[in-house]
Amino acid sequence: MKPITSSSYTFSDLRETGSLYVDKTAFIHQLVTKKPKGLFFLARPRRFGKSLTLSTLKSVFQGRRDLFKGLAIDELEYDWKVHPVIHLDMTISNVKTAEAVVEQLHRRLDRCAHEHNVTLGDGTPANRFEDLIYAVAERDGPVVILIDEYDRAIVDNVRNPKEVINIRDELRAFYGAAKVTEAQQRFLFITGMASFAKVSFFSELNHILPITNSPDYATMFGYTQEEFEQNFAEHIGAAAQKNNLSREAFLEKFKVWYNGYRFNGDAPTVYNPVSTAQFFELGMEFRPFWANTGNSRILVELAQSQSFDFGSRIEEPLPAGSVDCLMVENVSALPLLFQSGYFTIKSATQERAKTYYQIGFPNLEVELAFEQNLLSLYLPDADEGDVDKLAARLHDALACQNYAAVVSEINAQLAFIPGKLHGKTEAYYHSVVAMALRYSGASVRIEEWVSTGIIDNTVTIGDLVYIFEFKADKTADAALAQIHEKNYAARWRGTGKRIILFALSFDTKKKCVSDYKVETP
């Protein structure tokens, strides 16, 4: 079996060590031959193969045809002409100010200048970048510019609105050098996590073709089901055996955990490549590797700070334009969560020339990461072990129909929330309990629309269906009366499921469930 690695993002290393590489060079060929001067921007979630793709492009433009033997591009028509490559990795971590960003830009330019044996004078990062491009192009011919993670410093500081604008302005000026030197370029490719292409950040780069949502490149990053089964065939057999599953059962479980990303409404779904590799690298156990991405918690913190009600927002179709672009001046949680990979396109429809997305979590791994991060924000005094134990006990209480224990576990989670973080609205308690229910492993539908109204939570576990209704500073009888009045149980009658009506009343002063009523019609 070919070795699998998730820690190398250098194409030449993968090829020279004989490591497994899923051939994406047909897309690379399409990019480098599409136009005499290709200028592209593409956004994808973190840890989705962007760095490896830029490294692959770098090898192509360095004329390293030897590395591509047996791959698709080697069989296609291409001149393999050598071009100078300016490769900027903009993974600027742990910077909090525009001044720190400027310092990091100078360091990257100094590195590139040394690599190309060019001497740069003093000046702003933008002027020095421009000078670097002119100097290399004058001596070596039209340059290739590859910029990775262009937006890292912005995304890491989204919770600091004032400073993030200053950072944006510095980066906008810096990337502006790519426009004024267009005549000196053979190819330009910029990647990042988020798309700011329709707002001021990319006003200096309006000559670039955005291909983020293009159907032609929807599966360029990540693995389709066919690619996964073909390239990982031997590893799949070993993993199925280790997990005591048939090959078919393993494939189905693996798909639920790591597949599900869709980057165009009509495109097939793909697997996260890094999570896929880490599964096989790290013991072939099913767990959420994606949760370890650098800024996944920052994004959930933003969602919490904006009181983002993800349950209701992902239930309704959304105009594509509402999540396809971001405003640096006012970063909204939903489009950022969508572009970061927490949510993806489940389906797309067209109405009057407008595209609408039905969005949702791409897979179980991401859903668990979201819920774990959000629960840890609601329960800052609880460590991960505490949260996992509470979740397990809540799951058991639901499965065993131990209603008093369900209430006890909900109150135990509420008790972990510091007083200053407690909300005083029904929606707040709704969010906390919904997160707890989802993290327990039960199937939860939040604010489910039925013909007569909106059910707060529908929880399915085995053959049990819990219909939850929440009230704050009211009686449980009022909540139960609403369940009956709206006939929330109607859709489940005759399905063979056992229906449980669960009414909860929260006391916002005592910060706990003060009353509950249960019926099993």
Secondary structure as GFF3:
##gff-version 3
##sequence-region A 1 521
A	DSSP	alpha_helix	11	16	.	.	.	ID=ss1
A	DSSP	alpha_helix	25	34	.	.	.	ID=ss2
A	DSSP	beta_strand	38	43	.	.	.	ID=ss3
A	DSSP	alpha_helix	50	61	.	.	.	ID=ss4
A	DSSP	three_ten_helix	65	68	.	.	.	ID=ss5
A	DSSP	three_ten_helix	72	75	.	.	.	ID=ss6
A	DSSP	beta_strand	85	89	.	.	.	ID=ss7
A	DSSP	alpha_helix	98	115	.	.	.	ID=ss8
A	DSSP	alpha_helix	125	140	.	.	.	ID=ss9
A	DSSP	beta_strand	143	148	.	.	.	ID=ss10
A	DSSP	alpha_helix	152	155	.	.	.	ID=ss11
A	DSSP	alpha_helix	161	180	.	.	.	ID=ss12
A	DSSP	three_ten_helix	182	184	.	.	.	ID=ss13
A	DSSP	beta_strand	185	192	.	.	.	ID=ss14
A	DSSP	three_ten_helix	200	205	.	.	.	ID=ss15
A	DSSP	beta_strand	209	210	.	.	.	ID=ss16
A	DSSP	three_ten_helix	215	217	.	.	.	ID=ss17
A	DSSP	alpha_helix	225	231	.	.	.	ID=ss18
A	DSSP	alpha_helix	233	242	.	.	.	ID=ss19
A	DSSP	alpha_helix	247	258	.	.	.	ID=ss20
A	DSSP	alpha_helix	273	281	.	.	.	ID=ss21
A	DSSP	three_ten_helix	290	292	.	.	.	ID=ss22
A	DSSP	alpha_helix	296	305	.	.	.	ID=ss23
A	DSSP	alpha_helix	310	313	.	.	.	ID=ss24
A	DSSP	beta_strand	318	319	.	.	.	ID=ss25
A	DSSP	three_ten_helix	320	322	.	.	.	ID=ss26
A	DSSP	three_ten_helix	328	330	.	.	.	ID=ss27
A	DSSP	alpha_helix	333	340	.	.	.	ID=ss28
A	DSSP	beta_strand	344	351	.	.	.	ID=ss29
A	DSSP	beta_strand	354	360	.	.	.	ID=ss30
A	DSSP	alpha_helix	364	378	.	.	.	ID=ss31
A	DSSP	alpha_helix	384	399	.	.	.	ID=ss32
A	DSSP	alpha_helix	403	415	.	.	.	ID=ss33
A	DSSP	three_ten_helix	419	421	.	.	.	ID=ss34
A	DSSP	alpha_helix	426	439	.	.	.	ID=ss35
A	DSSP	beta_strand	443	450	.	.	.	ID=ss36
A	DSSP	beta_strand	453	461	.	.	.	ID=ss37
A	DSSP	beta_strand	464	472	.	.	.	ID=ss38
A	DSSP	alpha_helix	476	485	.	.	.	ID=ss39
A	DSSP	three_ten_helix	490	492	.	.	.	ID=ss40
A	DSSP	beta_strand	498	507	.	.	.	ID=ss41
A	DSSP	beta_strand	512	519	.	.	.	ID=ss42
###
